[in-house]
């Protein structure tokens, strides 16, 4: 039966791309209020496609109607078959800065065997792989498992309403295993199962001095300058070895095992290609770790934005009234996000001079995770990937955070398979985001094979 | 005769305010190309008023027509009388941020005995004091000196075309003394002669890493973060004592004499009022110096703007591609701006890690100056101020930079009297800039008396 399903996927490659382009053309930017109607339209568009495939689909409000809707689609569940919860998100990051896009972010365009658009890889392209697989199974004898597909619209804004939704609908969402496709292949043509993710604590730090901008000649040298002080504070966050300089920050970090180090050393990581792709001449980071180790399994502290004073062309001689920074920390498994948040706040408060006001806000908290690499589900997933891509997958970790994995574990009590089809150079969150057409094809095949393999779970 | 002139000024207080409001309503923002026509209109508006007073006025192009025009007005020069060069500027700073203005920046509004508008104190209000004095003299027996009034339109953008203009028109601009009113009273009702100014070197520093913003999860910890590195670089610019940490920076700084320290200690500086006005709880700066000493006679290094990465509401998980800062240094007399520029560039280059690209641009260079406090012109100016304000002026320095003073010295070979009518809380360069109506009145009287006193120069 799987052969027939794969045959259907093969024959639908043009239609799959056409549908994905339509999906990508909807500007479902969850963070911007002006895209509220687009969010609804996007959820409904996806619901229509799944309903066409014979699934029972609901587009459900969240946050008492103030959140973005969550789509839940199910086939007819048959007692005794394993239940698979498939998670994805239909919302995308803001596309700015617009001037850096070669083609507009919501006018999907194919160049060099990839489709370029905001959300192409994160996460609409990957969601579409699963939709193709579902439609293909439904066109034959129907899905081989009990499937619940949940697609949310708030992943890029911290999944604010997801926890409450999962808790409220726990019974209907009960499953044996979850599948999330929001990660990458290790490299082009080298698919991966991701068994670890980093967590995230995202803060905003604001330093305020005088209540208005001051003339830098008349006041400079005699009044506190919030921009100077902010930079001095932020500069204390790393030591000379590139380690995060917050007391207690590393207390709960589990050292990387020699087994993992060896496994990652064996991966065909091409540092030169990595540098070339980013137009960098050299790398930097915590002393004593390789690039993959730094990405996969070491915590960070990075400034994500700086804002103060005059930002236009040329000169304006002001002492800014205020200076602010977005600062986020990527956490590894076993670090406690609340404790890290508290340590960050306390450290900056201690280091900040008394002559200015310091405000610190936290936008989100997610712990890092690792899952066992030798479970039955992992083995079935590896088989499915080999069918989909024609090569065995590698095992890797990923530096990003997928809070839903933690949430699924804590609310539904099940593990998640992280099987991603993106490529490391897909520019997710950046201008000119893309999704490879080969990834779309092999990903759809993998998704179809995965449903067949997971039918044998338990 | 002076009494008649002062009488005229007294009787014209309402007209003076009405004219100044009209002057202030023209948005002569020199830095913005969209205000090019307003710049011309402003120069012509002022020219019309001076021509109405019987002066010979020319509005002359600069920079081969690419600069903003310079207005030159003269009375009929009589051989044997001293010649006074009066300098002012009709351009203003950009008014942003607009939302902080109580009334719009180009709709001059009187509140609590002051007129609020961009340029009110810097410098249109002060220019108008001189225009009132000139019109009053002309309404009687005519000006008692040979007067050349020069009003430029590029002071707020570094007086780009002024040096060439002064050099080219050196013969027509020949004078015995220059008068510049672009400084402050020491405090309300306590007028001042300013005998020293700080200089300025204004730079932009840009750190660039990858050629596009990167996902902070996928890349964080493994790639250079330009925002982290920029903050680390800028944090090295001061030591723990608040001194500027650039090798050689203080080499040419002349220590403050005990005589000056005593003179400034005797000034009625109210630090509590200073704090209250700025809504600050405490001050900071170079260890070992008082607030006035820090403002008047110590060099600084201040960040005037910071720009990097995500600046909107909430969170965006990017490693910015680039981070930049506006950084300016206020210099004291005897420091060489070129040497300071070079030391700044060299120091940052040495301190910047090799993994990023560092670009440093300089926007302007001006040395600090001091003028002798016991010259005949100073004494005459003090007498004029006493007539205008009814109290003796104090002698002070100012922390700002007025590059034209250096330029006048180098191109025309003459000293400048700095007699300013602004108040320290006029919020120049900030939202809600104002000019006191008493300053307008006493300043006009002082300007009239000054012309009479300077008639006896030589």
Interface residues (C-beta under 8 A of the other chain):
Chain A: X31 X93 X94 X100 X157 X158 X184 X198 X200 X202 X209 X210 X211 X212 X213 X214 X215 X216 X217 X218 X219 X220 X221 X222 X223 X224 X225 X227 X228 X230 X231 X232 X234 X235 X236 X237 X238 X278 X279 X280 X281 X282 X283 X284 X285 X286 X291 X292 X294 X295 X298 X299 X300 X302 X303 X304 X305 X306 X307 X308 X309 X310 X311 X312 X313 X314 X315 X316 X317 X318 X319 X320 X323 X325 X326 X328 X330 X353 X354 X355 X363 X364 X398 X399 X400 X401 X424 X427 X428 X429 X430 X431 X432
Chain B: X31 X93 X94 X100 X157 X158 X184 X198 X200 X202 X209 X210 X211 X212 X213 X214 X215 X216 X217 X218 X219 X220 X221 X222 X223 X224 X225 X227 X228 X230 X231 X232 X234 X235 X236 X237 X238 X278 X279 X280 X281 X282 X283 X284 X285 X286 X291 X292 X294 X295 X298 X299 X300 X302 X303 X304 X305 X306 X307 X308 X309 X310 X311 X312 X313 X314 X315 X316 X317 X318 X319 X320 X323 X325 X326 X328 X330 X353 X354 X355 X363 X364 X398 X399 X400 X401 X424 X427 X428 X429 X430 X431 X432
